[in-house]
Amino acid sequence: MKPIFEYMNYREFLRDYYTEKKAKHSFYSYRLFSQKAGFGAPNVLKLVIEGQRNLTKDSVFKFCKALGLNKKESEYFENLVFFNQSVTLEEKNAYLNALMKYRAKPGAKKIEKDEYSYYSEWYHPVIRELAAALDFRNDYKKLAQAVVPAITAAEAEKSVRLLLDLGFLKTDGSGTYWKTSASLTTGAVVRSIAIANYHKAMMARASEAIERFGSSERDIESLTLSVSDETYRLMIKKAQDFLVQELLPMAEADAKPNRVVQVNLQMFPLSQTVEPKEGGEEEKHGAA
């Protein structure tokens, strides 16, 4: 069984723990675990593993005792429990930051913490594009001021160093940078939170762009539609294909890029799922 610090789902950890215990000791049971933890119900562990029951602050303490976890392992387990059970992005970020302190220790993948940092700052992808397009010669103030809205020189330098560490940028040492096609390999759990942070930040930049730029400098289109679940999923796929198969090749074929732009395509529900009826309405909102 792998160390607890390599788990990002506490129910998976508990499942592996029980499986290993049962394999080593045939007499081990859910009832025995409950007795060690001080629970009256004999099947608490089973219910938690199967997702039918969550843990509270008090029950986390009892679980740590029955699991035989030391202080650091108990702290990690507690943060992992509330990370998995949290609902809001703000809560998830708080618990994930706590988990990263343990996962950054020897034996854990450094790339995971770096990827979380990369997506958590909206300007890292911008710096990656700018560093390759702008002849800034390590003048980080110049690089920072080219970002809209501007960031600090210290943030720009830190971003460049992160991108170099990740292999997203390369340099010849003379101040010239170019992009690479390096990819990140962090687990899906961390990536989902990091990308959610990134999307949230970029949506905020989009909102700001309405006042920051005139209509000739930006384009905002929107449609309010009524569709079936099947059509909704198809539209999401079409939007994804449009970004990857249409816009990305256009950018890659551009020999003289001189600015960085953000393209956001959002699709999200504006109503509960209702019983369908004949007919429907749609409203199109023109460019703003």
C-alpha positions in Angstrom: 0.0 0.0 0.0 1.4 3.4 -0.9 2.0 6.1 1.7 -1.1 8.2 2.7 0.6 11.4 1.3 0.2 10.0 -2.3 -3.6 9.8 -2.0 -5.9 12.5 -3.2 -9.1 10.7 -2.2 -9.5 9.6 1.4 -12.1 7.0 0.6 -9.6 5.3 -1.8 -7.0 5.3 1.0 -9.5 3.7 3.4 -10.5 1.1 0.8 -6.8 0.2 0.3 -6.2 0.2 4.0 -9.0 -2.2 4.7 -8.1 -4.5 1.8 -4.5 -4.8 2.9 -5.5 -5.4 6.5 -8.0 -8.1 5.5 -5.4 -9.8 3.3 -2.9 -9.9 6.1 -5.3 -10.8 8.9 -8.4 -12.8 7.9 -10.1 -11.9 11.2 -10.0 -8.2 10.5 -13.5 -6.7 9.9 -15.5 -3.5 9.8 -16.8 -4.3 13.3 -13.2 -4.5 14.6 -12.4 -1.1 13.1 -15.5 0.4 14.7 -14.5 -1.0 18.1 -11.0 0.5 17.8 -12.4 3.8 16.7 -15.1 3.9 19.4 -18.1 3.8 17.1 -21.3 2.0 18.2 -22.3 1.1 14.6 -20.3 -1.9 13.2 -20.3 -0.8 9.6 -19.1 2.9 9.8 -16.0 2.2 7.8 -17.9 0.4 5.1 -20.4 3.3 4.7 -17.6 5.9 4.5 -15.7 3.9 1.9 -18.8 3.5 -0.2 -19.6 7.2 0.0 -22.8 6.8 2.0 -21.5 8.7 4.9 -19.1 11.7 5.4 -16.7 12.3 8.2 -17.0 15.1 10.8 -14.2 16.7 12.8 -14.9 14.3 15.7 -15.1 11.2 13.5 -11.9 12.1 11.7 -10.1 12.0 15.1 -11.6 8.6 15.8 -10.5 7.3 12.4 -7.0 8.5 12.8 -6.8 6.6 16.1 -8.1 3.4 14.6 -5.9 3.7 11.5 -2.8 4.2 13.7 -1.7 7.4 12.0 1.1 9.6 13.4 0.7 13.4 13.8 1.7 14.4 10.2 -0.3 11.5 8.7 -3.3 12.6 10.8 -3.0 16.2 9.7 -2.8 15.1 6.1 -5.8 12.8 6.5 -7.9 15.5 8.1 -7.2 18.0 5.3 -7.8 15.3 2.7 -11.2 14.5 4.2 -12.4 18.1 4.1 -10.8 18.7 0.7 -12.8 15.8 -0.7 -16.0 16.9 1.1 -15.8 20.6 0.5 -18.2 22.2 -2.0 -16.9 25.6 -2.9 -13.7 26.3 -4.9 -12.6 28.6 -2.1 -12.7 25.7 0.4 -11.1 23.3 -2.0 -8.2 25.7 -2.5 -7.7 26.2 1.2 -7.5 22.5 1.9 -5.4 21.7 -1.2 -2.8 24.3 -0.2 -2.5 22.5 3.1 -2.2 19.1 1.4 0.6 20.5 -0.9 2.8 21.2 2.1 3.0 17.4 2.6 3.0 16.3 -1.0 6.0 18.6 -1.7 8.2 16.6 0.6 10.7 14.0 -0.6 9.0 11.2 -2.5 6.2 13.4 -3.9 6.2 14.8 -7.4 7.4 18.4 -7.5 5.6 18.8 -10.9 2.3 18.6 -9.1 2.9 21.7 -7.0 4.3 23.5 -10.0 1.3 22.8 -12.1 -1.0 24.0 -9.4 1.0 27.2 -9.3 1.0 27.5 -13.1 -2.8 27.4 -13.4 -3.5 29.3 -10.3 -2.0 32.5 -11.7 -3.8 33.7 -14.7 -0.8 35.5 -16.1 1.5 32.5 -16.4 0.1 31.4 -19.8 0.2 35.1 -20.9 3.9 35.4 -19.9 4.7 32.2 -21.8 3.3 33.7 -25.0 4.8 37.1 -24.4 8.3 35.9 -23.5 8.5 34.2 -26.9 7.1 37.1 -28.9 8.6 40.1 -27.1 12.4 40.9 -27.3 12.5 42.0 -23.6 16.1 40.8 -22.9 15.4 39.9 -19.3 13.9 43.4 -18.7 11.2 42.0 -16.4 9.6 45.5 -15.9 9.2 45.7 -19.7 7.7 42.2 -19.8 5.4 42.9 -16.9 4.0 46.2 -18.4 3.2 44.4 -21.6 0.6 42.3 -19.7 -2.9 43.7 -19.5 -3.7 44.4 -16.7 0.0 45.0 -15.9 1.7 42.8 -13.3 4.9 43.5 -11.2 8.4 42.9 -12.5 8.9 40.4 -9.6 5.8 38.5 -10.7 7.0 38.5 -14.3 10.4 37.2 -13.3 9.0 34.5 -11.0 6.6 33.4 -13.9 9.5 33.1 -16.4 11.5 31.0 -13.9 8.5 28.7 -13.3 8.0 28.3 -17.0 11.7 27.4 -17.5 11.5 24.9 -14.7 8.4 23.3 -16.2 10.0 23.2 -19.6 7.4 25.5 -21.1 10.1 28.0 -22.1 13.7 27.6 -23.2 16.4 30.2 -23.4 19.8 30.5 -25.0 21.1 32.5 -22.1 21.3 35.8 -24.0 17.8 36.8 -23.1 16.0 35.2 -26.0 13.2 32.8 -25.2 11.0 30.4 -27.1 8.1 28.1 -26.4 8.3 24.4 -26.1 5.5 21.8 -26.4 6.2 20.3 -22.9 3.2 18.8 -21.2 2.2 18.5 -17.5 1.4 15.2 -15.9 -0.3 16.0 -12.6 -3.1 13.9 -11.4 -6.7 14.8 -12.4 -7.7 15.9 -8.9 -5.1 18.7 -8.6 -5.5 19.6 -12.3 -9.2 20.1 -12.0 -8.9 22.5 -9.1 -6.0 24.4 -10.7 -7.8 24.8 -14.0 -11.0 25.9 -12.2 -8.9 28.7 -10.6 -7.5 29.6 -14.0 -10.9 29.7 -15.7 -12.4 31.8 -12.9 -9.5 34.3 -13.2 -9.8 34.5 -17.0 -13.5 35.1 -16.7 -12.8 38.0 -14.4 -10.4 39.4 -17.1 -13.2 39.0 -19.6 -15.5 41.0 -17.5 -12.9 43.7 -17.0 -12.3 43.8 -20.8 -15.8 45.2 -21.4 -14.7 48.5 -19.8 -11.0 48.3 -20.5 -11.3 48.0 -24.3 -13.6 49.5 -27.0 -15.8 47.2 -29.1 -13.2 47.4 -31.9 -10.6 45.8 -29.6 -12.7 42.9 -28.2 -15.6 40.8 -29.2 -18.3 39.4 -26.9 -21.1 37.3 -28.4 -23.8 35.4 -26.5 -26.7 33.1 -27.1 -29.5 32.0 -24.7 -30.9 28.8 -26.0 -33.2 26.0 -24.9 -31.8 22.6 -25.9 -32.0 18.9 -24.9 -29.2 17.3 -22.8 -28.0 15.5 -26.0 -27.7 18.7 -28.0 -26.1 20.5 -25.0 -23.3 17.8 -24.9 -22.9 18.0 -28.7 -22.5 21.8 -28.5 -19.8 21.5 -25.8 -17.9 19.1 -28.1 -18.3 21.4 -31.1 -17.0 24.3 -29.0 -14.0 22.3 -27.9 -13.3 21.2 -31.5 -13.5 24.8 -32.7 -10.8 25.9 -30.3 -8.4 23.1 -31.0 -9.1 22.4 -34.7 -9.7 26.0 -35.9 -8.3 28.7 -33.7 -5.2 27.0 -32.4 -3.8 26.1 -35.9 -4.5 29.7 -37.0 -2.3 31.0 -34.1 0.4 28.4 -34.7 0.6 29.4 -38.4 0.9 33.1 -37.5 4.5 34.0 -38.4 4.5 37.5 -36.7 2.4 37.5 -33.6 2.5 40.9 -31.8 -0.1 40.5 -29.0 -1.5 37.9 -26.7 -5.3 37.4 -26.7 -7.6 35.2 -24.6 -10.5 33.2 -26.2 -13.2 32.1 -23.7 -16.1 29.9 -24.7 -18.4 29.3 -21.8 -21.5 27.0 -21.8 -23.4 26.5 -18.6 -27.0 25.8 -17.5 -29.3 28.8 -16.7 -32.2 26.6 -15.6 -33.1 23.3 -14.0 -33.9 20.3 -16.3 -37.6 20.5 -17.1 -40.1 18.3 -18.9 -39.8 19.1 -22.6 -42.8 20.5 -24.6 -43.4 21.4 -28.2 -41.8 24.6 -29.5 -39.2 26.7 -27.7 -37.7 30.1 -27.6 -34.2 31.5 -28.1 -32.8 34.9 -27.7 -29.6 36.1 -29.3 -27.6 39.0 -27.8 -25.5 40.7 -30.3 -21.9 41.9 -30.0 -21.2 44.1 -27.0 
